[in-house]
């Protein structure tokens, strides 16, 4: 009886190591490109969404996705909608390589929205009033935080994007529902921003 012994070579050839390093650099460049796209699309898209919301809400069907009132909840759409759109584009483009990217996006977006709310109310409490420039600086700081979060957590993704997709779907439904049925609480109340 012949006994076959399989010997596993633990020493990788130098070419294999170079190929793996090259692949890792290639993936790093690709994810950096996605991070830049996220920052630009969320920052510029959110700014344009805020500036042109009076025109966009006249278009049928778009009013659910743009700020229709000047409330804190409606202003969250400026941050949320472009980030979700970028996440969906990234998932459709790289879904086979980054299977859990939507779950990572859902975690990052939810943390960013909570940070925006906490910092908005903290600044309002300290300053005593709402300031347009302070909200804009806070918006860009949150976009930077979201980009940083996705950059640092892209390699620790879950195996599936299903939970992230369901969370984002539910949150988008909340944004749409509360656009037409805002509760009578402070988060949904009209605010007057001072330009200074």
Secondary structure by P-SEA (a helix, b strand, c coil): cbbbbbbbcccccaaaaaaaaaaaaaaaaaaaaaaaaaaaaaaaaaaaaaaaaaaaaacccccccccccccaaaaaaaacaaaaaaaaaaaaaccccccaaaaaaaaaaaaaaaaaaaaaaaaaaaaccccaaaaaaaaaaaaaaaaaaaaaacccccccaaaaaaaaaaaaaaaaaaaccccccccccbbbbbcc
